[in-house]
Amino acid sequence: MIVSVQKEDFDASTACAEMARVSGAGALVTFVGTVRDYSDASDILSMEIEHYPGMTEKELERVSMQAAKAYDIFDSLIIHRYGLLQPQDNIVLVAVWSRHRAAAFDACRFLIDVLKTSAPFWKKEITPQGSRWVTDCPGCRAGSREGHSHSVPSAHPDQRLHSS
Amino acid sequence: MIHVKFFASVRERVGSAEMQLACPPGGFTVEEVLTMVEGQAGTELHDAHLLASLNQQHVPFTASVKDEDEVAFFPPVTGG
């Protein structure tokens, strides 16, 4: 179980390959969250992510322990970035190793859903109209399987559903 | 002393990232710490969405605070 809060970018494949080999694992599920280039009908020029050093790591370790108890998994990895990010940049990686796929999928979803409501990170969007703090989104909090709108501009009809 | 930290929009409203408060003999609740902060900062912070932590763990505003504790106030988290 590893957590990392860092400014630096990550490569999901490299990060997973650098984990100690998990004996008996038959499944690896990963989730990568990235910076959208739109929100609430406005373009996003960049995004600043602030966090609470110390508490952030404790919360990520706590949710990782919760996942290890709740699901039949071997190991997990969470990397979350902070600082100034650009559209399409990586924000977060959640990876879970298990014997079978179901537990890995379930635990990965659990980790990203709980992380979004408990880990002390805050996003500030920099748009052409100025900067604004991202507010708590009920759809994001619920992790809706059907997706939900973030008021995608018409220029992005193929991205109408929010994927994370 | 009680060490108080502020993050994101709350930090901007307070105008500072940290504040030190003298701890009374009987201690405080988180709610009382917030009231003290509002008095010193000269701004209203109470709202239905405000969150608090005590020694880097989420807590309700009824939690007890003692000398040398670290309290933080912040808006709902938006990571991931």
gemmi code that builds the backbone of each chain (N, CA, C; Angstrom):
import gemmi

chains = {
    "A": [
        ("MET", (0.850, -1.181, 0.000), (0.000, 0.000, 0.000), (0.894, 1.243, 0.000)),
        ("ILE", (0.849, 1.987, -1.073), (1.691, 3.175, -1.183), (0.820, 4.371, -1.558)),
        ("VAL", (1.096, 5.511, -0.919), (0.462, 6.753, -1.340), (1.561, 7.783, -1.588)),
        ("SER", (1.347, 8.625, -2.554), (2.316, 9.679, -2.863), (1.564, 10.959, -3.237)),
        ("VAL", (1.915, 12.051, -2.580), (1.360, 13.365, -2.909), (2.520, 14.170, -3.460)),
        ("GLN", (2.422, 14.569, -4.721), (3.603, 15.109, -5.385), (3.244, 16.166, -6.423)),
        ("LYS", (4.227, 17.040, -6.717), (4.050, 18.026, -7.782), (4.302, 17.397, -9.148)),
        ("GLU", (5.211, 16.449, -9.172), (5.699, 15.902, -10.428), (4.620, 15.065, -11.123)),
        ("ASP", (4.695, 15.038, -12.433), (3.812, 14.188, -13.225), (4.170, 12.722, -12.978)),
        ("PHE", (3.281, 11.834, -13.395), (3.546, 10.400, -13.279), (3.147, 9.721, -14.573)),
        ("ASP", (3.718, 8.557, -14.780), (3.305, 7.682, -15.876), (2.692, 6.451, -15.221)),
        ("ALA", (1.429, 6.178, -15.521), (0.710, 5.116, -14.814), (1.399, 3.759, -14.971)),
        ("SER", (1.819, 3.444, -16.194), (2.459, 2.142, -16.427), (3.759, 2.023, -15.645)),
        ("THR", (4.556, 3.090, -15.681), (5.834, 3.065, -14.968), (5.614, 2.961, -13.469)),
        ("ALA", (4.648, 3.737, -12.972), (4.388, 3.724, -11.526), (3.944, 2.342, -11.070)),
        ("CYS", (3.094, 1.697, -11.852), (2.630, 0.353, -11.478), (3.766, -0.658, -11.588)),
        ("ALA", (4.595, -0.505, -12.612), (5.705, -1.446, -12.802), (6.737, -1.325, -11.679)),
        ("GLU", (6.817, -0.132, -11.072), (7.797, 0.079, -10.005), (7.342, -0.492, -8.666)),
        ("MET", (6.057, -0.889, -8.572), (5.589, -1.518, -7.337), (6.209, -2.901, -7.224)),
        ("ALA", (6.412, -3.356, -6.011), (6.948, -4.703, -5.807), (6.016, -5.716, -6.462)),
        ("ARG", (6.585, -6.736, -7.078), (5.771, -7.738, -7.767), (4.787, -8.359, -6.774)),
        ("VAL", (3.521, -8.386, -7.155), (2.486, -8.901, -6.262), (2.229, -10.367, -6.602)),
        ("SER", (2.707, -11.252, -5.742), (2.555, -12.682, -5.979), (1.083, -13.082, -5.900)),
        ("GLY", (0.610, -13.827, -6.877), (-0.767, -14.315, -6.866), (-1.761, -13.391, -7.531)),
        ("ALA", (-1.328, -12.173, -7.894), (-2.266, -11.229, -8.497), (-2.620, -11.660, -9.917)),
        ("GLY", (-3.934, -11.628, -10.216), (-4.383, -11.918, -11.570), (-5.053, -10.729, -12.208)),
        ("ALA", (-5.112, -9.623, -11.468), (-5.785, -8.434, -11.992), (-5.112, -7.171, -11.482)),
        ("LEU", (-5.012, -6.201, -12.369), (-4.565, -4.857, -12.004), (-5.540, -3.887, -12.655)),
        ("VAL", (-6.239, -3.093, -11.840), (-7.161, -2.073, -12.355), (-6.600, -0.711, -12.004)),
        ("THR", (-6.582, 0.190, -12.992), (-6.070, 1.537, -12.742), (-7.120, 2.578, -13.130)),
        ("PHE", (-7.114, 3.679, -12.422), (-7.923, 4.845, -12.772), (-6.982, 6.043, -12.817)),
        ("VAL", (-7.067, 6.826, -13.895), (-6.289, 8.055, -13.993), (-7.263, 9.209, -14.199)),
        ("GLY", (-7.224, 10.179, -13.296), (-8.032, 11.396, -13.437), (-7.182, 12.490, -14.040)),
        ("THR", (-7.764, 13.247, -14.999), (-7.007, 14.297, -15.691), (-7.755, 15.628, -15.618)),
        ("VAL", (-7.068, 16.698, -15.950), (-7.659, 18.046, -15.916), (-8.534, 18.238, -17.149)),
        ("ARG", (-9.826, 18.561, -16.917), (-10.714, 18.879, -18.038), (-10.358, 20.253, -18.603)),
        ("ASP", (-10.755, 20.472, -19.864), (-10.496, 21.794, -20.451), (-11.764, 22.636, -20.492)),
        ("TYR", (-12.791, 22.227, -19.766), (-14.037, 22.974, -19.698), (-14.660, 22.737, -18.334)),
        ("SER", (-15.502, 23.658, -17.915), (-16.283, 23.493, -16.693), (-17.286, 24.631, -16.617)),
        ("ASP", (-18.539, 24.289, -16.315), (-19.572, 25.310, -16.169), (-19.542, 26.311, -17.323)),
        ("ALA", (-19.517, 25.817, -18.520), (-19.596, 26.631, -19.744), (-18.432, 27.603, -19.898)),
        ("SER", (-17.298, 27.266, -19.336), (-16.138, 28.137, -19.500), (-14.910, 27.273, -19.774)),
        ("ASP", (-14.036, 27.788, -20.605), (-12.771, 27.088, -20.834), (-11.919, 27.162, -19.574)),
        ("ILE", (-11.103, 26.155, -19.387), (-10.152, 26.175, -18.274), (-8.761, 26.341, -18.863)),
        ("LEU", (-8.086, 27.402, -18.457), (-6.728, 27.648, -18.952), (-5.716, 26.826, -18.171)),
        ("SER", (-5.934, 26.713, -16.865), (-5.066, 25.900, -16.013), (-5.788, 25.648, -14.694)),
        ("MET", (-5.187, 24.806, -13.882), (-5.806, 24.461, -12.600), (-4.747, 24.409, -11.515)),
        ("GLU", (-5.052, 25.050, -10.385), (-4.144, 25.028, -9.236), (-4.762, 24.087, -8.198)),
        ("ILE", (-3.982, 23.127, -7.737), (-4.476, 22.215, -6.701), (-3.701, 22.461, -5.419)),
        ("GLU", (-4.462, 22.780, -4.372), (-3.891, 23.015, -3.038), (-4.202, 21.801, -2.168)),
        ("HIS", (-3.354, 21.517, -1.190), (-3.682, 20.431, -0.268), (-3.181, 20.759, 1.125)),
        ("TYR", (-3.513, 19.895, 2.066), (-3.161, 20.077, 3.476), (-2.039, 19.092, 3.779)),
        ("PRO", (-0.779, 19.539, 3.679), (0.353, 18.612, 3.875), (0.244, 17.914, 5.232)),
        ("GLY", (0.463, 16.650, 5.241), (0.360, 15.870, 6.480), (-0.993, 15.194, 6.557)),
        ("MET", (-2.059, 15.973, 6.585), (-3.394, 15.377, 6.647), (-3.716, 14.640, 5.355)),
        ("THR", (-3.278, 15.198, 4.243), (-3.568, 14.552, 2.957), (-3.029, 13.132, 2.933)),
        ("GLU", (-1.756, 12.976, 3.303), (-1.146, 11.644, 3.291), (-1.866, 10.710, 4.265)),
        ("LYS", (-2.224, 11.249, 5.445), (-2.931, 10.413, 6.436), (-4.275, 9.945, 5.897)),
        ("GLU", (-5.006, 10.834, 5.227), (-6.313, 10.460, 4.696), (-6.176, 9.415, 3.591)),
        ("LEU", (-5.184, 9.598, 2.728), (-5.001, 8.617, 1.643), (-4.609, 7.257, 2.207)),
        ("GLU", (-3.781, 7.267, 3.266), (-3.416, 5.990, 3.904), (-4.633, 5.365, 4.580)),
        ("ARG", (-5.466, 6.211, 5.187), (-6.653, 5.694, 5.876), (-7.612, 5.036, 4.882)),
        ("VAL", (-7.871, 5.686, 3.745), (-8.808, 5.094, 2.786), (-8.198, 3.846, 2.136)),
        ("SER", (-6.873, 3.832, 1.996), (-6.216, 2.633, 1.451), (-6.377, 1.463, 2.416)),
        ("MET", (-6.251, 1.741, 3.716), (-6.450, 0.691, 4.725), (-7.900, 0.202, 4.715)),
        ("GLN", (-8.824, 1.153, 4.558), (-10.246, 0.790, 4.474), (-10.479, -0.154, 3.309)),
        ("ALA", (-9.889, 0.162, 2.158), (-10.074, -0.680, 0.968), (-9.482, -2.066, 1.188)),
        ("ALA", (-8.317, -2.105, 1.859), (-7.658, -3.393, 2.098), (-8.509, -4.284, 2.999)),
        ("LYS", (-9.269, -3.656, 3.915), (-10.131, -4.430, 4.817), (-11.433, -4.829, 4.139)),
        ("ALA", (-11.935, -3.934, 3.284), (-13.266, -4.148, 2.709), (-13.258, -5.053, 1.474)),
        ("TYR", (-12.121, -5.145, 0.794), (-12.072, -5.898, -0.464), (-10.926, -6.897, -0.435)),
        ("ASP", (-11.083, -7.952, -1.232), (-10.087, -9.017, -1.290), (-8.999, -8.618, -2.291)),
        ("ILE", (-8.150, -7.689, -1.846), (-7.102, -7.186, -2.739), (-5.722, -7.439, -2.130)),
        ("PHE", (-4.699, -7.403, -2.988), (-3.327, -7.624, -2.520), (-2.613, -6.316, -2.195)),
        ("ASP", (-2.828, -5.300, -3.025), (-2.065, -4.068, -2.822), (-2.761, -2.914, -3.543)),
        ("SER", (-2.362, -1.692, -3.186), (-2.923, -0.520, -3.861), (-1.875, 0.583, -3.935)),
        ("LEU", (-2.089, 1.481, -4.885), (-1.197, 2.617, -5.091), (-2.055, 3.843, -5.397)),
        ("ILE", (-1.792, 4.930, -4.683), (-2.460, 6.204, -5.000), (-1.382, 7.263, -5.187)),
        ("ILE", (-1.414, 7.944, -6.328), (-0.561, 9.119, -6.556), (-1.496, 10.287, -6.843)),
        ("HIS", (-1.356, 11.371, -6.108), (-2.185, 12.563, -6.350), (-1.256, 13.762, -6.453)),
        ("ARG", (-1.448, 14.551, -7.502), (-0.591, 15.725, -7.723), (-1.195, 16.990, -7.109)),
        ("TYR", (-0.342, 17.970, -6.860), (-0.785, 19.299, -6.459), (0.058, 20.318, -7.230)),
        ("GLY", (-0.297, 21.607, -7.089), (0.430, 22.645, -7.825), (-0.335, 23.054, -9.072)),
        ("LEU", (0.360, 23.703, -9.983), (-0.268, 24.237, -11.199), (-0.272, 23.187, -12.306)),
        ("LEU", (-1.461, 22.855, -12.786), (-1.610, 21.844, -13.832), (-2.300, 22.454, -15.052)),
        ("GLN", (-2.076, 21.837, -16.187), (-2.660, 22.286, -17.457), (-3.734, 21.292, -17.902)),
        ("PRO", (-4.678, 21.730, -18.760), (-5.680, 20.800, -19.289), (-5.020, 19.543, -19.861)),
        ("GLN", (-5.624, 18.425, -19.566), (-5.160, 17.083, -19.969), (-4.041, 16.543, -19.074)),
        ("ASP", (-3.499, 17.357, -18.194), (-2.471, 16.837, -17.283), (-3.071, 15.784, -16.358)),
        ("ASN", (-2.243, 14.854, -15.933), (-2.658, 13.878, -14.936), (-2.874, 14.559, -13.586)),
        ("ILE", (-3.944, 14.160, -12.896), (-4.159, 14.616, -11.517), (-3.908, 13.477, -10.541)),
        ("VAL", (-4.554, 12.344, -10.794), (-4.534, 11.262, -9.808), (-4.446, 9.902, -10.482)),
        ("LEU", (-3.725, 9.005, -9.839), (-3.674, 7.598, -10.251), (-4.109, 6.741, -9.065)),
        ("VAL", (-5.056, 5.846, -9.316), (-5.416, 4.826, -8.327), (-5.202, 3.482, -9.000)),
        ("ALA", (-4.423, 2.618, -8.387), (-4.170, 1.282, -8.943), (-4.399, 0.246, -7.852)),
        ("VAL", (-5.036, -0.857, -8.244), (-5.341, -1.922, -7.284), (-5.006, -3.281, -7.889)),
        ("TRP", (-4.310, -4.097, -7.105), (-3.967, -5.462, -7.511), (-4.815, -6.441, -6.705)),
        ("SER", (-5.349, -7.468, -7.394), (-6.126, -8.490, -6.681), (-6.008, -9.818, -7.425)),
        ("ARG", (-6.570, -10.870, -6.801), (-6.529, -12.188, -7.441), (-7.442, -12.203, -8.660)),
        ("HIS", (-8.663, -11.627, -8.489), (-9.641, -11.614, -9.576), (-10.101, -10.180, -9.868)),
        ("ARG", (-10.668, -9.970, -11.061), (-10.948, -8.605, -11.500), (-11.999, -7.883, -10.673)),
        ("ALA", (-13.018, -8.610, -10.198), (-14.147, -7.930, -9.534), (-13.667, -7.121, -8.331)),
        ("ALA", (-12.844, -7.725, -7.510), (-12.372, -7.016, -6.309), (-11.517, -5.808, -6.691)),
        ("ALA", (-10.725, -5.946, -7.745), (-9.861, -4.833, -8.159), (-10.696, -3.670, -8.690)),
        ("PHE", (-11.723, -3.985, -9.511), (-12.607, -2.920, -10.009), (-13.323, -2.232, -8.844)),
        ("ASP", (-13.896, -3.048, -7.958), (-14.679, -2.486, -6.844), (-13.801, -1.633, -5.920)),
        ("ALA", (-12.627, -2.128, -5.612), (-11.750, -1.400, -4.690), (-11.232, -0.114, -5.332)),
        ("CYS", (-10.946, -0.165, -6.627), (-10.457, 1.024, -7.322), (-11.538, 2.107, -7.307)),
        ("ARG", (-12.764, 1.706, -7.588), (-13.868, 2.681, -7.555), (-14.078, 3.220, -6.153)),
        ("PHE", (-14.011, 2.338, -5.164), (-14.153, 2.756, -3.764), (-13.086, 3.798, -3.420)),
        ("LEU", (-11.857, 3.531, -3.795), (-10.752, 4.436, -3.442), (-10.931, 5.817, -4.059)),
        ("ILE", (-11.268, 5.880, -5.341), (-11.395, 7.203, -5.961), (-12.634, 7.923, -5.429)),
        ("ASP", (-13.714, 7.185, -5.176), (-14.925, 7.827, -4.652), (-14.698, 8.375, -3.244)),
        ("VAL", (-14.056, 7.613, -2.382), (-13.845, 8.066, -0.999), (-12.807, 9.175, -0.957)),
        ("LEU", (-11.776, 9.011, -1.780), (-10.730, 10.049, -1.863), (-11.340, 11.411, -2.204)),
        ("LYS", (-12.301, 11.403, -3.120), (-12.885, 12.676, -3.571), (-13.678, 13.382, -2.480)),
        ("THR", (-14.111, 12.643, -1.473), (-14.916, 13.267, -0.421), (-14.162, 13.424, 0.895)),
        ("SER", (-12.940, 12.893, 0.992), (-12.258, 12.978, 2.292), (-10.840, 13.537, 2.232)),
        ("ALA", (-10.119, 13.321, 1.145), (-8.729, 13.800, 1.087), (-8.718, 15.312, 0.903)),
        ("PRO", (-7.973, 16.045, 1.742), (-8.030, 17.513, 1.697), (-7.242, 18.131, 0.542)),
        ("PHE", (-7.869, 18.046, -0.630), (-7.378, 18.737, -1.829), (-8.445, 19.743, -2.248)),
        ("TRP", (-8.009, 20.854, -2.825), (-8.947, 21.847, -3.352), (-8.434, 22.322, -4.702)),
        ("LYS", (-9.371, 22.375, -5.671), (-9.003, 22.792, -7.031), (-9.450, 24.225, -7.273)),
        ("LYS", (-8.582, 24.983, -7.909), (-8.943, 26.335, -8.349), (-8.746, 26.395, -9.857)),
        ("GLU", (-9.835, 26.729, -10.572), (-9.761, 26.811, -12.026), (-9.371, 28.217, -12.452)),
        ("ILE", (-8.452, 28.294, -13.371), (-8.095, 29.588, -13.969), (-8.740, 29.607, -15.354)),
        ("THR", (-9.693, 30.545, -15.542), (-10.452, 30.646, -16.787), (-10.208, 32.019, -17.420)),
        ("PRO", (-10.667, 32.226, -18.645), (-10.507, 33.558, -19.259), (-11.220, 34.646, -18.455)),
        ("GLN", (-12.227, 34.256, -17.659), (-12.979, 35.246, -16.864), (-12.364, 35.470, -15.481)),
        ("GLY", (-11.304, 34.761, -15.163), (-10.685, 34.881, -13.842), (-10.567, 33.519, -13.176)),
        ("SER", (-10.174, 33.501, -11.921), (-10.020, 32.224, -11.228), (-11.169, 32.006, -10.258)),
        ("ARG", (-11.466, 30.732, -9.990), (-12.558, 30.396, -9.068), (-12.285, 29.036, -8.457)),
        ("TRP", (-12.679, 28.913, -7.188), (-12.538, 27.622, -6.517), (-13.605, 26.667, -7.025)),
        ("VAL", (-13.230, 25.437, -7.259), (-14.198, 24.418, -7.653), (-15.024, 24.082, -6.419)),
        ("THR", (-16.344, 24.066, -6.584), (-17.208, 23.734, -5.451), (-17.538, 22.256, -5.484)),
        ("ASP", (-17.972, 21.785, -4.343), (-18.342, 20.391, -4.182), (-19.451, 20.045, -5.179)),
        ("CYS", (-19.229, 19.032, -5.997), (-20.219, 18.636, -7.009), (-20.951, 17.385, -6.536)),
        ("PRO", (-22.282, 17.459, -6.343), (-23.025, 16.284, -5.873), (-22.838, 15.073, -6.788)),
        ("GLY", (-22.768, 15.331, -8.098), (-22.587, 14.220, -9.039), (-21.243, 13.552, -8.869)),
        ("CYS", (-20.194, 14.366, -8.675), (-18.861, 13.815, -8.449), (-18.846, 13.035, -7.143)),
        ("ARG", (-19.515, 13.616, -6.122), (-19.513, 12.978, -4.806), (-20.206, 11.625, -4.870)),
        ("ALA", (-21.292, 11.578, -5.622), (-22.052, 10.337, -5.722), (-21.374, 9.328, -6.643)),
        ("GLY", (-20.451, 9.794, -7.482), (-19.780, 8.879, -8.402), (-20.767, 8.232, -9.344)),
        ("SER", (-21.724, 9.032, -9.819), (-22.804, 8.514, -10.655), (-22.288, 7.654, -11.802)),
        ("ARG", (-22.847, 6.466, -11.949), (-22.428, 5.568, -13.018), (-22.909, 6.081, -14.380)),
        ("GLU", (-23.970, 6.883, -14.382), (-24.506, 7.386, -15.648), (-23.777, 8.641, -16.109)),
        ("GLY", (-22.922, 9.194, -15.283), (-22.265, 10.446, -15.623), (-23.185, 11.610, -15.323)),
        ("HIS", (-22.647, 12.819, -15.354), (-23.456, 14.000, -15.096), (-22.792, 15.176, -15.784)),
        ("SER", (-23.607, 16.203, -16.054), (-23.114, 17.319, -16.847), (-22.290, 18.295, -16.032)),
        ("HIS", (-21.232, 18.799, -16.635), (-20.511, 19.949, -16.101), (-20.657, 21.093, -17.101)),
        ("SER", (-21.850, 21.169, -17.705), (-22.172, 22.235, -18.661), (-21.135, 22.336, -19.767)),
        ("VAL", (-20.959, 21.236, -20.463), (-19.962, 21.190, -21.515), (-20.336, 22.140, -22.640)),
        ("PRO", (-19.445, 22.984, -23.099), (-19.748, 23.858, -24.226), (-20.070, 23.044, -25.468)),
        ("SER", (-20.813, 23.648, -26.391), (-21.235, 22.916, -27.577), (-20.061, 22.454, -28.420)),
        ("ALA", (-18.906, 23.072, -28.236), (-17.734, 22.679, -29.007), (-17.228, 21.294, -28.607)),
        ("HIS", (-17.759, 20.764, -27.470), (-17.286, 19.468, -26.995), (-18.447, 18.496, -26.811)),
        ("PRO", (-19.278, 18.288, -27.864), (-20.456, 17.450, -27.682), (-20.108, 16.002, -27.340)),
        ("ASP", (-18.938, 15.570, -27.744), (-18.564, 14.178, -27.486), (-18.140, 13.980, -26.036)),
        ("GLN", (-17.999, 15.062, -25.288), (-17.544, 14.936, -23.906), (-18.641, 15.350, -22.933)),
        ("ARG", (-19.915, 15.147, -23.369), (-21.003, 15.676, -22.574), (-21.099, 15.017, -21.210)),
        ("LEU", (-20.706, 13.790, -21.105), (-20.779, 13.133, -19.807), (-19.455, 13.260, -19.087)),
        ("HIS", (-19.551, 13.577, -17.809), (-18.376, 13.719, -16.960), (-17.897, 12.321, -16.599)),
        ("SER", (-16.673, 11.992, -16.912), (-16.227, 10.607, -16.779), (-15.643, 10.261, -15.435)),
        ("SER", (-15.223, 11.238, -14.651), (-14.607, 10.867, -13.376), (-15.596, 11.082, -12.289)),
    ],
    "B": [
        ("MET", (-0.945, 27.219, 23.334), (-1.534, 27.839, 22.149), (-2.259, 26.784, 21.294)),
        ("ILE", (-3.268, 27.247, 20.607), (-3.952, 26.409, 19.621), (-3.514, 26.901, 18.244)),
        ("HIS", (-3.100, 25.984, 17.412), (-2.581, 26.330, 16.091), (-3.706, 26.124, 15.072)),
        ("VAL", (-4.111, 27.193, 14.438), (-5.249, 27.131, 13.513), (-4.765, 27.362, 12.079)),
        ("LYS", (-5.216, 26.514, 11.193), (-4.827, 26.637, 9.778), (-6.073, 26.816, 8.914)),
        ("PHE", (-5.892, 27.477, 7.792), (-6.994, 27.732, 6.858), (-6.546, 27.339, 5.449)),
        ("PHE", (-7.491, 26.794, 4.701), (-7.140, 26.361, 3.348), (-8.161, 26.875, 2.317)),
        ("ALA", (-7.656, 27.007, 1.098), (-8.474, 27.337, -0.083), (-9.275, 28.626, 0.132)),
        ("SER", (-10.587, 28.588, -0.163), (-11.384, 29.820, -0.097), (-11.463, 30.360, 1.331)),
        ("VAL", (-11.376, 29.495, 2.325), (-11.412, 29.954, 3.721), (-10.144, 30.752, 4.032)),
        ("ARG", (-9.009, 30.278, 3.556), (-7.741, 31.015, 3.751), (-7.832, 32.408, 3.125)),
        ("GLU", (-8.426, 32.467, 1.947), (-8.539, 33.768, 1.276), (-9.462, 34.717, 2.038)),
        ("ARG", (-10.534, 34.163, 2.628), (-11.457, 35.023, 3.387), (-10.821, 35.508, 4.686)),
        ("VAL", (-10.033, 34.651, 5.323), (-9.359, 35.047, 6.568), (-8.212, 36.007, 6.255)),
        ("GLY", (-7.599, 35.827, 5.090), (-6.460, 36.667, 4.714), (-5.161, 36.182, 5.293)),
        ("SER", (-5.144, 34.945, 5.769), (-3.948, 34.372, 6.383), (-4.065, 32.855, 6.341)),
        ("ALA", (-2.919, 32.174, 6.305), (-2.928, 30.712, 6.277), (-2.945, 30.109, 7.676)),
        ("GLU", (-2.511, 30.884, 8.669), (-2.403, 30.341, 10.033), (-2.741, 31.409, 11.064)),
        ("MET", (-3.107, 30.946, 12.251), (-3.394, 31.843, 13.364), (-3.106, 31.074, 14.663)),
        ("GLN", (-2.615, 31.756, 15.663), (-2.381, 31.131, 16.975), (-3.392, 31.722, 17.953)),
        ("LEU", (-4.019, 30.866, 18.752), (-4.974, 31.336, 19.748), (-4.564, 30.834, 21.120)),
        ("ALA", (-4.671, 31.697, 22.128), (-4.407, 31.259, 23.505), (-5.523, 30.310, 23.924)),
        ("CYS", (-5.151, 29.230, 24.596), (-6.135, 28.222, 24.984), (-6.581, 28.476, 26.427)),
        ("PRO", (-7.887, 28.623, 26.676), (-8.355, 28.817, 28.043), (-8.188, 27.526, 28.853)),
        ("PRO", (-8.162, 27.620, 30.202), (-7.929, 26.433, 31.042), (-8.878, 25.276, 30.732)),
        ("GLY", (-10.114, 25.584, 30.461), (-11.082, 24.517, 30.215), (-11.089, 24.005, 28.785)),
        ("GLY", (-10.236, 24.559, 27.953), (-10.216, 24.146, 26.544), (-11.347, 24.788, 25.755)),
        ("PHE", (-11.468, 24.376, 24.527), (-12.417, 24.944, 23.585), (-13.164, 23.801, 22.902)),
        ("THR", (-14.214, 24.148, 22.190), (-14.714, 23.241, 21.155), (-14.256, 23.825, 19.824)),
        ("VAL", (-14.338, 23.045, 18.776), (-13.984, 23.547, 17.440), (-14.871, 24.739, 17.084)),
        ("GLU", (-16.144, 24.640, 17.471), (-17.088, 25.739, 17.216), (-16.604, 27.028, 17.881)),
        ("GLU", (-16.110, 26.923, 19.106), (-15.640, 28.115, 19.821), (-14.353, 28.650, 19.198)),
        ("VAL", (-13.516, 27.753, 18.709), (-12.304, 28.200, 18.005), (-12.701, 29.013, 16.782)),
        ("LEU", (-13.713, 28.528, 16.066), (-14.167, 29.241, 14.863), (-14.684, 30.634, 15.213)),
        ("THR", (-15.425, 30.725, 16.292), (-15.949, 32.033, 16.717), (-14.799, 32.988, 17.053)),
        ("MET", (-13.769, 32.467, 17.727), (-12.586, 33.284, 18.047), (-11.898, 33.759, 16.757)),
        ("VAL", (-11.774, 32.836, 15.815), (-11.126, 33.166, 14.535), (-11.899, 34.276, 13.827)),
        ("GLU", (-13.218, 34.144, 13.811), (-14.045, 35.154, 13.136), (-13.854, 36.524, 13.779)),
        ("GLY", (-13.734, 36.538, 15.105), (-13.518, 37.799, 15.804), (-12.186, 38.425, 15.427)),
        ("GLN", (-11.154, 37.598, 15.352), (-9.817, 38.123, 15.038), (-9.702, 38.518, 13.562)),
        ("ALA", (-10.331, 37.723, 12.714), (-10.213, 37.990, 11.276), (-11.199, 39.063, 10.822)),
        ("GLY", (-12.237, 39.297, 11.624), (-13.248, 40.287, 11.259), (-14.084, 39.854, 10.071)),
        ("THR", (-14.286, 38.549, 9.958), (-15.111, 38.046, 8.849), (-15.912, 36.840, 9.306)),
        ("GLU", (-17.071, 36.674, 8.698), (-17.949, 35.536, 9.010), (-17.505, 34.313, 8.215)),
        ("LEU", (-17.288, 33.197, 8.919), (-16.876, 31.973, 8.224), (-17.921, 30.868, 8.334)),
        ("HIS", (-18.806, 30.973, 9.334), (-19.825, 29.941, 9.522), (-20.664, 29.775, 8.251)),
        ("ASP", (-20.723, 28.591, 7.734), (-21.739, 28.261, 6.733), (-21.930, 26.757, 6.742)),
        ("ALA", (-22.989, 26.324, 6.108), (-23.389, 24.916, 6.203), (-22.356, 23.966, 5.623)),
        ("HIS", (-21.475, 24.486, 4.768), (-20.530, 23.604, 4.078), (-19.130, 23.600, 4.689)),
        ("LEU", (-18.886, 24.490, 5.652), (-17.543, 24.587, 6.239), (-17.183, 23.283, 6.952)),
        ("LEU", (-15.952, 22.834, 6.750), (-15.462, 21.602, 7.391), (-14.327, 21.943, 8.343)),
        ("ALA", (-14.084, 21.013, 9.287), (-13.017, 21.233, 10.264), (-12.244, 19.937, 10.483)),
        ("SER", (-10.976, 20.110, 10.836), (-10.175, 18.950, 11.259), (-9.485, 19.301, 12.562)),
        ("LEU", (-9.170, 18.258, 13.337), (-8.448, 18.411, 14.597), (-7.271, 17.444, 14.552)),
        ("ASN", (-6.078, 17.984, 14.659), (-4.861, 17.174, 14.549), (-4.894, 16.288, 13.309)),
        ("GLN", (-5.345, 16.908, 12.216), (-5.322, 16.318, 10.883), (-6.284, 15.140, 10.709)),
        ("GLN", (-7.401, 15.190, 11.462), (-8.480, 14.222, 11.256), (-9.798, 14.996, 11.180)),
        ("HIS", (-10.669, 14.604, 10.238), (-11.972, 15.252, 10.152), (-12.713, 15.107, 11.486)),
        ("VAL", (-13.329, 16.206, 11.948), (-14.088, 16.151, 13.200), (-15.354, 17.012, 13.068)),
        ("PRO", (-16.369, 16.736, 13.932), (-17.523, 17.634, 13.998), (-17.144, 18.880, 14.789)),
        ("PHE", (-17.959, 19.920, 14.680), (-17.648, 21.187, 15.357), (-17.817, 21.101, 16.871)),
        ("THR", (-18.356, 19.990, 17.347), (-18.513, 19.797, 18.795), (-17.269, 19.190, 19.430)),
        ("ALA", (-16.274, 18.825, 18.632), (-15.058, 18.179, 19.158), (-14.318, 19.115, 20.116)),
        ("SER", (-13.707, 18.515, 21.147), (-12.976, 19.302, 22.148), (-11.550, 19.560, 21.690)),
        ("VAL", (-11.086, 20.772, 21.955), (-9.740, 21.193, 21.553), (-8.949, 21.521, 22.814)),
        ("LYS", (-7.700, 21.036, 22.873), (-6.866, 21.346, 24.035), (-5.585, 22.043, 23.583)),
        ("ASP", (-4.819, 22.471, 24.564), (-3.603, 23.225, 24.280), (-2.680, 22.443, 23.332)),
        ("GLU", (-2.089, 23.136, 22.396), (-1.139, 22.601, 21.402), (-1.803, 21.790, 20.290)),
        ("ASP", (-3.117, 21.731, 20.286), (-3.804, 21.049, 19.182), (-3.707, 21.878, 17.900)),
        ("GLU", (-3.863, 21.173, 16.771), (-3.900, 21.833, 15.459), (-5.313, 21.710, 14.900)),
        ("VAL", (-5.945, 22.843, 14.682), (-7.305, 22.876, 14.132), (-7.222, 23.480, 12.732)),
        ("ALA", (-8.008, 22.961, 11.813), (-8.029, 23.556, 10.472), (-9.472, 23.728, 10.009)),
        ("PHE", (-9.703, 24.772, 9.245), (-11.020, 25.039, 8.643), (-10.853, 25.133, 7.131)),
        ("PHE", (-11.793, 24.504, 6.426), (-11.678, 24.496, 4.964), (-13.025, 24.191, 4.320)),
        ("PRO", (-13.177, 24.499, 3.035), (-14.413, 24.175, 2.314), (-14.443, 22.691, 1.955)),
        ("PRO", (-15.567, 22.198, 1.435), (-15.620, 20.809, 0.980), (-14.469, 20.493, 0.020)),
        ("VAL", (-13.918, 19.300, 0.171), (-12.735, 18.943, -0.617), (-13.153, 18.619, -2.054)),
        ("THR", (-12.242, 18.852, -2.984), (-12.578, 18.681, -4.411), (-11.433, 18.006, -5.173)),
        ("GLY", (-10.773, 17.058, -4.503), (-9.671, 16.364, -5.178), (-10.151, 15.280, -6.109)),
        ("GLY", (-9.198, 14.520, -6.623), (-9.492, 13.400, -7.502), (-9.634, 13.804, -8.944)),
    ],
}
model = gemmi.Model(1)
for chain_id, residues in chains.items():
    chain = gemmi.Chain(chain_id)
    for i, (resn, *xyz) in enumerate(residues, 1):
        res = gemmi.Residue()
        res.name, res.seqid = resn, gemmi.SeqId(i, " ")
        for name, pos in zip(("N", "CA", "C"), xyz):
            atom = gemmi.Atom()
            atom.name, atom.element = name, gemmi.Element(name[0])
            atom.pos, atom.b_iso = gemmi.Position(*pos), 0.0
            res.add_atom(atom)
        chain.add_residue(res)
    model.add_chain(chain)
structure = gemmi.Structure()
structure.add_model(model)
structure.setup_entities()
